[in-house]
């Protein structure tokens, strides 16, 4: 038996060595391979521009492109021109497969070193970003798009700069940062339509911008806007006989219709789009479409049809590790379905899949939006997995393991309850302190021990600032929106430097915190004394006290008081009723 295993091992090693040798022979980085390559007579002595033009002329013929690219590299080697060699490797990477594509791109970057121009090495980093993007490695894709963007901006290559920024927007959209992505897509679309645009004056660039915009508006639940854009995209696609883009807009509208709760129309659109996605081998969008097709079927109570789509999406995901945060819902539906059927094998199968999905989301989607709420985290999934394995194996230790699992759950629940109790108790104490505290106590400017920071402020200057701040606070001028240290300093006949030093010393805080704290103290007193003010929305309260948005107000309130404004208002209302 051991002898047989040794023979098998030797056989596998021989196969690996043979594969390595074959790859090495095909690798045009090998000096021997380059030297053995002969430039065809038709290209010998031709300038680089001629060879490059021929490359683009025959870009659909892989073998011919390979010959032209290798001729380009060989010519660059003979001329000792590293920039032209790098361009040759870029051309060769476009017709190379898998890791060899990345090897050629990296080698081209290394050849350039400090040599740069409008297109290189920016286009090499852009291609690396595409390489990683197609393989769902979003972290490395994002890194390379950022590098491309910085280089392209430096060398005023607007097309590459906007292309790389567009792809950064696509990645932001994929990980849940839809508002940020929409801003990028709007900038892209505005540039495409501008007179300064360096893009070809054709319909296709416009469609790419519209497609991204419609997707973002759908994700932001601005559904009517998304529909308008999708109809426009469909119209332009049809007028230019672009069947592929036509079906992409049909796909987008199918997803949009799901969110409009027009499930039957959503099903029709997605069914129409999927065959074209299969033809294009666009597995990423096929997974996306099948997920929403499943969701629409599920909403129509067509459970079997829904589960078929979710299973098909899962089969694609096994081979193509690309996914969207929403896809978790499909697995949860499958798990619950098989739980109702008491099919523990299938439950375990899709629990394992969901754990894998969470793992990939964790590693590739570091910036996933907090709005994606999970019903239970990966740790709990693993606990469920262990329980199912124990049930299926029917081992003698199943009872003890169940007890351990139950104990862990009880500990987690207990810790959560203790934490919740302590938080509620802490919030009550802080609320009581706020209610009893008088924020209108007279301010006494006593110098702190560290007088060094005030060394360059004369008594007259400090008197002017004190008088000015007293007036500023008494007349509640801090409620004015967008107030800055410059405008305040000017209004009290001082300058921003002196005012900053004074506030840092006496208030022991930065100017922005000083203004925010005054506004929060005002809002607390106003909420305590004015029952009508308590009926305002958080946004309205934020506007009234000078904040630009409700989020900034809530954060400042919590920072100052340790409790949320909504909790404070609720407790005040409860106290008023009793």
N, C-alpha and C positions, 0 to 999 in steps of 0.2 A: 504493500500500500504506500509506504514512504517513498519507495523507488518510483512509483507511478506519479506521485505528487511532485517529485523532483523533475521528472520529465516534463510534466505540465508547466512547471515554473520556468524551466529553460525555454520551452516553446513560446510562452508569453513574453519573456524577456527578448527573445529573438524577434518577435513581431514588433515590439516597441522600438527596438534598435533599427529595424528596417523602416518603420514609419518615420523615425527621427532622421534617418539618412535621406529618405525621400523628401521630407520637408526641407532639410538643409539644401538639397539639390535645387529645390524650387525657390529657395530664398535668394533673392537677387542682391543681398548684402554681401554674400560670399564673393570675395575678390576673384577667386578662381572662376566662378560662374560668370562674373562680369567680363573678365578678360577673354573668356571663351566665346562670348556673345559677339556676333558680327553684325554691324549695322547694314541693313539691306542697301543694295546699290542705289535704289530709288531715293534713299534718304541721305546717302553719303554726301557730305559737303553742304547740305541744306542748312539754312539758318534755323535758330530755335523757334522763331515765330512761325515758320512754315510747318515744322513738325507739330507745333501746338495746334495750329489751325486744322491740320489733318486729324489730330486726336479728337477734336470736337465734331468734326465732320462725320467721323465713323464711331461715335460714342456708343452706338448700339451693337457694335461688333467687338465682343470681348477680346478675341484672339488678336485682332488687328490693333486694338488699343494697347494691348500688352506689348506688342512689338514696337509700336511708336514710343511708348513710355520708356521701355528699356533702351531704345536708341537714344532717347533724350538724355537718359542717365549716363550712358556710355560717352556721349558727346561731351557732357559736363565734366566727366572724369578726365577725359583727354585734355580738355581746355582748363582743367583745374578751377572750375567755376562752381563753387559750393551752392550758390543760390539756384543756379539752373539744375544742379543735381537734386536739390531739395524739391524743386517743382516737378522733376521727373518722378521722384518717389511719391509725391502727392497723386500724380496721374496713375501710377501703378497701384496705389492703395485702393483707388476707386474700382478696380477690377479684381481685387484680392479678397480672399475669403477669411472669415474668422480672425484668429490672432495675428495672421500675417498682415492684415490691413492695419492693425494697431502698430505692429512692429515697423512697418514702412513709414507711418506717420511720425512715430517717435524718432526714427532715424533722420527724417527730414528736418525735424525740429533741432536735433543735435547738430546737423550740418550747418544750420544757419548761425547758431550762437548769437553773436552781437549784430549780425547782418539782418536788417529789416527793411521792408518797403511797405507800400500801401496794402498789399495783399498777403504778404508773408512776414511772420509765421501765423498771422491771425487766422487765415483760412485752415491751417493745419489744426489749430486748437478747436476751431469750429467743427471740423470733421471728426476729431476725437470726441467732442461732445455728442455728435450724432451717433457715433459708434456705441458709446455707453448708453445713450438714450434708447436706442433700438434693443438693447439688452436689459432694459429696465434697471440699470445701475445709475440712479438719478443723482446720487451724491457726486460721483466722478463726472457725470454729464454737466452738472451745474458748475463744478469747478472749472471745467474747460470752456464753457460758454462765457463765464466771467472773465477768464484770461483773454479770450478772443475779443470780448466787448471792450476791455481796457486798451488793448493794442489797436483795435480798429478805430476807436475814438481818437487815440493819440495821432494816428496817421490819416485821420479824416476819411476813413472808408465807411461812408454812411450805410451802404447796403449791408456789409458784414456786421456793423454795429447794431442796426435795427434787426437783422436776422437773429443774431445771438441774443439780443434783448427779448425778441419775440419768443424764442425758445425758453428763456428764463421765465417769461410770463406763463408759458405752457406748463412748466414744472411747478410754478407757484399755484396755478389753477388745480393741478393734480393733487397737491398736498393740502388744499383747503384755503389758501390765501387768495380768495376770489376777488376781493376788492383791489388788492395790489395788482393782480393779473389783469383785471379790467382796465386799470389805468395804463398799463403797458400796451395793451391791445389798442386802446384808443389812440395813443401816441403813434403806434405803428400805422394805424388806418389813416390818421391825419397826414402823416408823412407821405404815404402812398398816393394820396389824392392831391398833394401840394405840387406847386410848380417846381420846387427845388428837388423833388424826388429823382433819385438816380436809378430807380427800378424801371424795367421795361414798361412802356406805356401800353400794357395789354390788360385783359380782363382777369387773368389768373391771380396776379398779386392782390387785386381787390377782393377776390373770392376768399383767399387765405385770411385776410384781415376780417372779413365779414363772418367767416366760419368761427374764428376764435371769439369774436364779440358775442355771437349768438349763444355759444357754449357758456361763456361767462355769465351772461344775463340769465340764462336758465338756472345756473347754479346759485345765483343771487336771488332767485325767485321773482325776477322781473320778466314774467312770462309773456306778456303782450309785446314788450319790446323785442324779445327773442323771436317771436313769431313774425313780426314785421321784417326783421333782418333775414330770417330763414326764407321767407317768400321772395325777398329781393335776390338772395343767393340762388334760389331755384330758377328764377326768371333769367338771370345772367347766364347760368349754366346751360339752360335750354337754348338760349339764343346763340350760344357758342358751341353747341353740340358736345358739351363736356359731360358725358354720362357719369363719370366717377364723382365729380364734385356735386352733380345733381343728387346722387344717392347719399352723399355725405350730409347735405342739407336736409334731405328726407330723414336721415338718422337723427340729426339734431332736433328736428321738429317732433319726431316720435318720442324722444325723451322729454321734450317740453310739454307735449300733450299728456304724458304720464303725470307730470306735476300739476297740470290743469284738471286732472281727474277725468280726462276724456279717454278712458282706458281702451275702448274699442278702436278709436282712431289711432291711438298710440300703437296698438298691436298691428294694425294695417300698415302703418308707416315703417315700423321696425322690421316687419316681415318682408317688406319691399326692399329695404336697405341691405339686409344681411347677405343675400346671395352675391351682391356686388363686392361686399367686404371679403367674402370667401374667395371670389375670383382674384381680388387684389392681394390675397394672403395677408390682409391687415388684421392680424389676430388680436391686437390690442383693442381696436374698435369693435371687433366681433364679440369679445368678452363683454365689453361695455354695453353693446346693443342687446346681447342675450340676457344680461342681468336685468335691464329695464323691461325687456319683453316678458321675462319671468315675473317681474313685479306687477306689470299690467295684468297678466293672466291671474296672478294671485289676488289682485284687487277685484277681479271679475269672478272669484271663487272657482276658477278653473285650476285646481290644485295640481293635478297631474301634468297639465301643460306647463305650469309654472315650474314644477320640479324638474321636468325634462330640460327646460332652458337653463336652470341653475346647474344641473349635472353636466350639461354640454359646456357651459362656461368653465366649470371645474376641470373638465377633461382638457380644455385648451390651456388653462392655467398650469396644469401639470407639466406641460411641455414648454410653456412660454411664461416665465415668471414675471408677468406684468399685471398689475392690478390697480384698482382705485379703492379708496377707503370705503366707499359705499358697498363694495362687494361682500363685506362681512355679513350684511343683512341676508344675502342669499344663502349663505352657509347656516345662519341661525334658523332660517325658515326650514331648511332641509333637516337640521338637527331636531327641531320641534316636531316636524312631520313624522320622522322615524321614531321619535319618543312616543308619540301618540299611537303609532303602529306596534310599539314594543319591540322594534327591530334594533337590538343593541349593537349588532355588528355594524349596521349602517350609521348608527349614532356615533360609534367610535371612529368610523372612517372619516366622517365629516367634522368631528371634533378635532381629529388630528390635522385635517386640512385647515381648519380655522386657526389652530395654533400656528401652523406654518404661515398662514396669511398674516397673523399678528406679528410673527417674527420678521417677515419681509417688510411690513409696514413700519416696524420699529427701527430696522436698520436703514431703510431707504427713504423713509418719510419722517425725518427728524423734526420737521417743522409743521407736522399735521395740526390743523386747527382744533382748539378745544371744543368746538361745536360738535365734533364727532363723538357722540357719547356711546360708550359700550355698556351693554346690559350687565356684563360681568367680565372681569379682567382675565388676562391669560393665566394667572395663578389659579383662579377658580376653575378655568377650563381644564387645567392639568389635574386638579382634584377630581373633577367629574370623569375625566379620562381614566384615572386610577380606579375609581369606583366601578366603571363599566367593565374594565379589564378583570376586576375581581369577580363581578357577577358572571361574566362569560366563562372564566376558567373554573368557577365553582370549586375553588381550592379550599382546603381545610382552614386556611388562614383568613378567609374572606371576612369572617365576623370581626376578628381583631383589627383588620385593616379598616373596616367600616367604622369601628369605634374610634380609631386614630383619626380618620378623616373627619368624623363628626366632632371630635375634640378640637381639631384645628379650626374647623368652621366656628365652633362655639367660642374659641379664644379670640378669633378675628371679630366676631359679632360683639363679644364682651368689650374688647378694646375700642371698637367703634362707639358702643353705647357710653363707655366711660369718657371718651373724648368728646362726644356730643353733650354729655351732662356738664362737663367742665366748661365747655364753650358757652353753653346756655347760662351757666352760673356767672361766668366772667362777663358776658354781655349784659346781664342784669345789673351787675355791680357798676359797670361803666355807664350804663344808662342812668342809674341813680345819681352817680357823680355828676353827669352832664346836667341833669334836671336841677340839682341843688347848687351847682356852680354858678357864680355871677361873673359873666364875661366882661362886664362893664366897669370893672375896678379901675381906679385911676392909675395910670402908668407912671412909674417912678424910675427915671433914667439914672441909675447908680453905676459908676464906672466899675468894671470888673478888675480883679487883681492884675491881670495882664493889660497894663496901660500902654505897652509898647506899640500895639496896633493903632493907637490914636495919636501917636507922637507927632505926626505931621498935620493934625487937625487943631487949629487954634480954637480958643474959647468962643470967639465970635462965630466961626464957622459952625461949631457944634450947636450954638444957640439958635442959629438960623435953621439948621436941620431939625432940631427938636421942635421948634415952633411950627415949622412946615409940616412935620409928620403929625403933630397933635391936631392941626387943622385938617389935614388929609384924612385922619381917622375919624374925627368928630363929625365931619361933613359927609362921611361914608363915600368918599371919592373912589375907594378901592373897588366899588361895585361896577365901575366903568370897565367894559370889556377891553381886552387887548392892551391894557396899560403896561408900559415898559419902564425900566429904571431911568431911561433917558428922559421920557416925558415927565415923570414924577420929579426928577432932579431939576428940570427946567422950570416946572411950575412952582417950586419952593426956592428958586433963585440960588441953586447950588449946582454941582456937577455930579455925574454918575459915579465917578471914582470915590469922592468923599462920601456920597450917600451909601454906596456899597460897603465901605469900611465901617461907617456908623452902624448900619443895620447888622452887619456881621458881628460887631462887638457887643452892642446892647441887646439885640434880639437873639444872638447866637444862632442865626439861620441865614440861608441865602434869600435874595430878594423875592424869587418866585414863591418860596415857602412862606415868607412873610405876608405876601399878598393873599396867597391861598388860605392861610390860617385866619386872616382877618375876615375873609369871605365866609369861611366855615363857621367862625364864631358868630357872625351876623346871622347866618342861616339857622344856627341852633336857637338863638334867642327869638328869631322870627317864628320858627316852628313851635316853640314853647308858648308863645304869647298869641299867635294868630291862627285860629282854627281853620280859617279859609285857606291860608297858605299851605296848611297840611293836606288840603285836597288837590294841590297842584301835582302834576307828574314830575318825576325826577328831572326830566329834560327842562320843564318849565322853571323849576326851582334853580337848576344850573344856569339857565339864561338870566334869571332875575338877579342872581348874585355875581354875574360877570364871567362865568366859565363858558368856554367855547363849545363844550359838548358834555352830555351826562356822564360819560365814562370818566373824564378828567375830574368832574365834581365828586363822583362816588369814590374814586381813588384818594382824592385829597381828604374827603370826609373820614374815610377809614384810617388813613395815615394819622390824622389829627386825633381821632376819638377811639379808634380800635373797634368800632362797630359800623355796620352799613347804614346809610341814610334811610333805607326802606324799613329796617328794623326799628330805628329810632322813631320814625313817624308812626309805625304800627303800635309801638308801646305807648306813645303819647296819646293816640286815639283810644286805646284800651283804658288808659288811666282817666281820660275825660269822661268815659261812659260810666265808670264806677263811682 
